[in-house]
Amino acid sequence: MTILEQQSESIMSILEQQSVTAKEISLCVKVSEKEIYEHIDHIRKSKKRDKFKLIITPGRCKKCGFAFKKRERLTKPGRCPLCHGESLEEPTFTIKKEKAR
């Protein structure tokens, strides 16, 4: 098993247990946040074929409560489009097993 495969397995394991931010995963796996976003993007694309679903809870503005629901990028936004506040909650990620049909 390569290092990338080991990292992906570790990230998958964390995501299956709880809802976490990329920063929290980064601290657990000891990989940069940028690499975590790459792993999560890969999981988002590849898990469609399996029995898992990646759940993304969008980031929110702490000032006005705006939720970035339509945002396609996984990374934390820079500022709120409504109030222009920069105090934002990071998006969280988790994996749920699909129910058998």
C-alpha positions in Angstrom: 0.0 0.0 0.0 1.4 3.4 -1.0 1.6 6.4 1.3 -1.3 8.1 -0.7 -3.4 5.0 -0.3 -2.7 5.0 3.5 -3.6 8.6 3.7 -6.8 8.1 1.8 -7.7 5.2 4.1 -7.0 7.3 7.2 -9.1 10.2 5.9 -12.0 7.8 4.9 -11.9 6.3 8.4 -12.1 9.8 10.0 -14.9 10.9 7.7 -16.9 7.7 8.5 -16.8 8.4 12.2 -17.8 12.0 12.5 -18.3 15.3 10.7 -15.0 17.2 10.5 -13.3 20.2 8.8 -10.3 19.8 6.5 -8.2 21.5 9.2 -9.2 18.8 11.8 -8.4 16.0 9.3 -5.0 17.7 8.5 -4.1 17.7 12.2 -5.0 14.0 12.6 -3.3 12.7 9.4 -0.4 15.1 9.5 -0.9 16.3 5.9 -1.4 19.8 4.6 -4.9 21.2 4.3 -4.4 21.6 0.5 -3.7 17.9 0.2 -6.7 17.1 2.4 -9.0 19.0 -0.1 -7.4 17.0 -2.9 -8.2 13.7 -1.1 -11.8 14.8 -0.3 -12.3 15.9 -4.0 -11.1 12.4 -5.1 -13.4 10.8 -2.5 -16.3 12.9 -3.8 -15.8 11.8 -7.3 -14.9 8.1 -6.7 -17.4 7.2 -4.0 -20.4 7.7 -6.3 -19.7 4.2 -7.6 -19.6 2.6 -4.2 -22.1 2.4 -1.4 -21.0 5.7 0.3 -22.0 9.3 0.0 -19.9 12.3 0.9 -22.0 14.8 2.9 -20.7 18.4 2.7 -22.1 20.8 5.2 -21.5 24.3 3.7 -19.6 27.0 5.5 -21.5 29.9 7.1 -20.8 33.5 7.8 -20.5 34.0 11.6 -21.7 37.6 11.2 -25.0 37.3 9.2 -25.5 33.5 9.0 -25.3 33.3 5.2 -24.8 29.6 4.2 -22.6 28.9 1.1 -25.0 26.1 -0.2 -24.3 26.6 -3.9 -20.6 26.6 -3.6 -18.9 23.9 -5.6 -15.4 24.4 -4.3 -14.5 22.5 -1.1 -12.3 25.2 0.4 -13.4 27.8 2.9 -14.6 31.0 1.2 -12.7 34.2 1.7 -15.6 36.5 2.6 -19.4 36.7 2.8 -21.1 38.0 -0.4 -23.9 39.6 1.7 -22.2 41.4 4.6 -18.6 41.1 3.4 -17.6 39.6 6.7 -14.4 37.5 6.9 -15.3 35.5 10.0 -16.5 32.3 8.4 -17.1 28.8 9.6 -15.3 26.1 7.5 -17.4 23.5 5.6 -17.5 20.1 7.3 -17.3 16.7 5.7 -18.6 13.2 6.6 -19.3 9.9 4.8 -22.6 8.1 5.2 -23.2 4.6 4.0 -26.0 4.3 1.5 -28.9 2.1 2.5 -29.3 -1.1 0.5 -32.2 -1.0 -2.0 
